Amino acid sequence: MIVRFVPGSQEKEKGAVTGVPFTSIRNAAGDVLIMIVLASGVDADCAALAAVLKTEKETEARRKRRQTTHSRRIPHPRVIPHMSAGPRNAFLIGMANVSRSRGGPDFHKEGINNAGRLTAGPMASYDVIVIGSGPAGLTAAIYATRANLKTLVIAGTVAGGQLMITTDVENYPGFPNGILGPELMELWRKQAERFKAAFVDDDATKVDLTHKPLKVWSMDEMNDARTVIVATGANAKWLGLPNEEKLKGKGVSACSTCDGFFFKGLDVAVVGGGDTAMEEALYLSKLCKTVSVIHRRHEFRASKIMQDRLFASQNVKVIWDHVVVDVLGDKKVDGVRIQNVKTGAKQDLKVQGLFIAIGHTPATEIFRGQLDIDPRGYILLRSTEEFRTATNLPGVFAAGDVHDHRYRQAVTAAGFGSMAALDAERWLQKGG
Ligand SMILES: Cc1cc2nc3c(=O)[nH]c(=O)nc-3n(C[C@H](O)[C@H](O)[C@H](O)COP(=O)(O)OP(=O)(O)OC[C@H]3O[C@@H](n4cnc5c(N)ncnc54)[C@H](O)[C@@H]3O)c2cc1C
């Protein structure tokens, strides 16, 4: 049984000592079973202690009275630092059965026994550590903090994720006039900060997700938590051409669903030969005048069904045995230079858009050996009826492009982020 008392909340104040509010629950005999004192700062610490001592004194007096009449043993109160959501320096005095509740004081399973006594087990500093600060990570942080879970976001060196390198985002709901990618991510982060998520703007460099509490290192500092949400995303592979970098978002793209609309009625090229390239080309063929698929070999490695669909499209042509050696244009793409890999001959192709579809690299290196990962590097979800975003490790959830190679959209990543946070919350509620 846990009572949570938050200043300013609807709960009625049960008492105050030296100005410090506390709430307590007593049994029928009047013994304090649980008491929570919230305080902050040195003065408040002293006052909180006074509140604790006063209650201990009262209980002791009652114990003595009772011992003379009933000779029944009354457990001695325990003071346990409140480690979870809520103001700093909150204390909990437990003398009876204690279990976890939503958003309640946080103590690790091994950190407290059912008599409210401290045991030798570890206590976690956070309820949730979110790794990554793209749409999935920030959404997970918003949901976790709003569920009163103490949350740390290890945001990564490229805080904000993939949308930081794009211009107009026109398909994210709620922005009828579209919004710039970096602007959207700034708003997203502000929303997470508003609910008091803590941030470390660096990469996680090491994890130990196999022992409780779960540990994540960044900047040589170790943080631990009861649950971890992995939202490290995936990076599109690029060709590495000098002009390609300059023209990203100005005709060079890695996402037809995101940017195809901007090329309605225009000529575009797609680079690649796998299923992703087929999908990108097919999607673009419905919007664009012509689609040229440039492939370095004389056959695709895409599935037969995807190839058949592509060959059946009237406005798609395939340029075999060629690689792109330059992207042409100054302020925007106006063509690509391609080279025949067999003859070395070069030619220019007039297109207004270049879609690179040569794959993505999921950011999962640090999880290797701990989380189940597929041959392409994506985290494999081990969904259960109850926990859809579960991984193979208890208390570890994954969200967004780090496991989803199918949809790869900001809105789907955000959806997965909320699911992972709700899963983490339920996991904690169940005593995980
Ligand atoms: C150029 C471009 C344009 C796009 N345009 C659109 C669009 O218009 N609409 C749309 O819906 N989608 C668009 N997308 C796709 C969309 O950006 C992604 O689907 C979405 O960002 C995925 O979100 P995510 O949070 O899963 O991952 P990401 O956005 O990839 O974020 C992952 C985060 O994890 C961090 N990270 C990685 N490794 C670590 C680590 N070790 N420690 C800590 N942090 C780490 C990264 O720095 C990053 O902050 C676009 C993508 C690209 C590349």
The ligand as an SDF file (V2000), in Angstrom:
LIG
                    3D

 53 58  0  0  0  0  0  0  0  0999 V2000
   15.7520   13.3000  -45.0290 C   0  0  0  0  0  0  0  0  0  0  0  0
   14.5870   12.6900  -44.3210 C   0  0  0  0  0  0  0  0  0  0  0  0
   13.3420   13.2870  -44.4380 C   0  0  0  0  0  0  0  0  0  0  0  0
   12.2530   12.7320  -43.7840 C   0  0  0  0  0  0  0  0  0  0  0  0
   11.0400   13.3350  -43.8980 N   0  0  0  0  0  0  0  0  0  0  0  0
    9.9660   12.8260  -43.2580 C   0  0  0  0  0  0  0  0  0  0  0  0
    8.7000   13.4420  -43.3640 C   0  0  0  0  0  0  0  0  0  0  0  0
    8.5260   14.4410  -44.0530 O   0  0  0  0  0  0  0  0  0  0  0  0
    7.6780   12.8760  -42.6710 N   0  0  0  0  0  0  0  0  0  0  0  0
    7.8170   11.7520  -41.9150 C   0  0  0  0  0  0  0  0  0  0  0  0
    6.8570   11.3090  -41.2950 O   0  0  0  0  0  0  0  0  0  0  0  0
    9.0140   11.1530  -41.8080 N   0  0  0  0  0  0  0  0  0  0  0  0
   10.0920   11.6550  -42.4520 C   0  0  0  0  0  0  0  0  0  0  0  0
   11.2960   11.0190  -42.3660 N   0  0  0  0  0  0  0  0  0  0  0  0
   11.3910    9.7960  -41.6020 C   0  0  0  0  0  0  0  0  0  0  0  0
   11.4400   10.1250  -40.1100 C   0  0  0  0  0  0  0  0  0  0  0  0
   12.4190   11.1130  -39.9110 O   0  0  0  0  0  0  0  0  0  0  0  0
   11.7790    8.8940  -39.2930 C   0  0  0  0  0  0  0  0  0  0  0  0
   10.8510    7.8860  -39.5590 O   0  0  0  0  0  0  0  0  0  0  0  0
   11.7250    9.2270  -37.8000 C   0  0  0  0  0  0  0  0  0  0  0  0
   12.6030   10.2700  -37.5200 O   0  0  0  0  0  0  0  0  0  0  0  0
   12.0990    8.0080  -36.9700 C   0  0  0  0  0  0  0  0  0  0  0  0
   12.0880    8.3970  -35.6440 O   0  0  0  0  0  0  0  0  0  0  0  0
   12.9070    7.6190  -34.5250 P   0  0  0  0  0  0  0  0  0  0  0  0
   12.7210    8.3740  -33.2800 O   0  0  0  0  0  0  0  0  0  0  0  0
   12.5530    6.1900  -34.5520 O   0  0  0  0  0  0  0  0  0  0  0  0
   14.4250    7.6770  -34.9870 O   0  0  0  0  0  0  0  0  0  0  0  0
   15.3850    8.8920  -35.3570 P   0  0  0  0  0  0  0  0  0  0  0  0
   14.6450   10.0660  -35.8570 O   0  0  0  0  0  0  0  0  0  0  0  0
   16.4130    8.2710  -36.2360 O   0  0  0  0  0  0  0  0  0  0  0  0
   16.0300    9.2940  -33.9670 O   0  0  0  0  0  0  0  0  0  0  0  0
   16.9510    8.4590  -33.3400 C   0  0  0  0  0  0  0  0  0  0  0  0
   17.6530    9.2350  -32.2480 C   0  0  0  0  0  0  0  0  0  0  0  0
   18.4920    8.3380  -31.5210 O   0  0  0  0  0  0  0  0  0  0  0  0
   19.7420    8.9480  -31.3180 C   0  0  0  0  0  0  0  0  0  0  0  0
   20.7630    7.9290  -31.1020 N   0  0  0  0  0  0  0  0  0  0  0  0
   21.2880    7.0350  -31.9600 C   0  0  0  0  0  0  0  0  0  0  0  0
   22.2210    6.2930  -31.3450 N   0  0  0  0  0  0  0  0  0  0  0  0
   22.2690    6.7310  -30.0730 C   0  0  0  0  0  0  0  0  0  0  0  0
   23.0210    6.3740  -28.9210 C   0  0  0  0  0  0  0  0  0  0  0  0
   23.9480    5.4210  -28.9500 N   0  0  0  0  0  0  0  0  0  0  0  0
   22.8360    7.0510  -27.7620 N   0  0  0  0  0  0  0  0  0  0  0  0
   21.8870    8.0370  -27.6850 C   0  0  0  0  0  0  0  0  0  0  0  0
   21.1390    8.4020  -28.7500 N   0  0  0  0  0  0  0  0  0  0  0  0
   21.3280    7.7590  -29.9170 C   0  0  0  0  0  0  0  0  0  0  0  0
   19.9620    9.7760  -32.5680 C   0  0  0  0  0  0  0  0  0  0  0  0
   20.9450   10.7620  -32.3450 O   0  0  0  0  0  0  0  0  0  0  0  0
   18.5720   10.3640  -32.7330 C   0  0  0  0  0  0  0  0  0  0  0  0
   18.3990   11.4700  -31.9170 O   0  0  0  0  0  0  0  0  0  0  0  0
   12.4120   11.5550  -43.0090 C   0  0  0  0  0  0  0  0  0  0  0  0
   13.6700   10.9610  -42.8970 C   0  0  0  0  0  0  0  0  0  0  0  0
   14.7500   11.5160  -43.5480 C   0  0  0  0  0  0  0  0  0  0  0  0
   16.1010   10.8900  -43.3950 C   0  0  0  0  0  0  0  0  0  0  0  0
  1  2  1  0
  2  3  1  0
  2 52  2  0
  3  4  2  0
  4  5  1  0
  4 50  1  0
  5  6  2  0
  6  7  1  0
  6 13  1  0
  7  8  2  0
  7  9  1  0
  9 10  1  0
 10 11  2  0
 10 12  1  0
 12 13  2  0
 13 14  1  0
 14 15  1  0
 14 50  1  0
 15 16  1  0
 16 17  1  0
 16 18  1  0
 18 19  1  0
 18 20  1  0
 20 21  1  0
 20 22  1  0
 22 23  1  0
 23 24  1  0
 24 25  2  0
 24 26  1  0
 24 27  1  0
 27 28  1  0
 28 29  2  0
 28 30  1  0
 28 31  1  0
 31 32  1  0
 32 33  1  0
 33 34  1  0
 33 48  1  0
 34 35  1  0
 35 36  1  0
 35 46  1  0
 36 37  1  0
 36 45  1  0
 37 38  2  0
 38 39  1  0
 39 40  1  0
 39 45  2  0
 40 41  1  0
 40 42  2  0
 42 43  1  0
 43 44  2  0
 44 45  1  0
 46 47  1  0
 46 48  1  0
 48 49  1  0
 50 51  2  0
 51 52  1  0
 52 53  1  0
M  END
$$$$
